[in-house]
Amino acid sequence: GPGLAVDGEPRHGANAFVVPVRRDRQRYVLRFSPPGDDIAQEANALQVWDGRGTVRLFEVDNQVRAMLLERLDSTRSLQSEPLHVAILVIAELIHTLAIPVCDDVRSTAAIAAGHIQDFERDWHAIDGPTPRSQLEVAIELARERASEPGSALAVDGDLHCRQVLASDRARWLVVDPLLLRGDSE
């Protein structure tokens, strides 16, 4: 972007290349997504949450597949914290991220409905790696989730400790969230 200067060593995560940059005195990171990732969907999720429990998005360039983001402490993820601390942080983030969203956001109930068919097919495709009784329990739980009244609240469908980084603005913030609507479980 205009006026950006590299300000540190590039890093990579499981699914992105990140370059620390500056514009004047302001520190950011420039995150480049690989082909195949839906950068518009990623940017939309960050725009919906607008920094509430997540990294802030300042600019996005869909053609270059880049997002200019708030700089967090990429050397410290929640993965490095003791489990009893991480559980409380994740629970707090689930609550923070639970904001009203539009009905056109993919729901957890729709995902569960898809699992009703997919679990059986996938189980057979890999030669039934678990007892049939476990498959039946999984299908029944998917049926329960699919039939529950939908929630209008946002959830991060990919919330885990490696995607929660330390920050100056808040103790912990989510990077690369997957915006869904519905069941926080």
Disulfide bonds with the S-S distance in Angstrom:
none
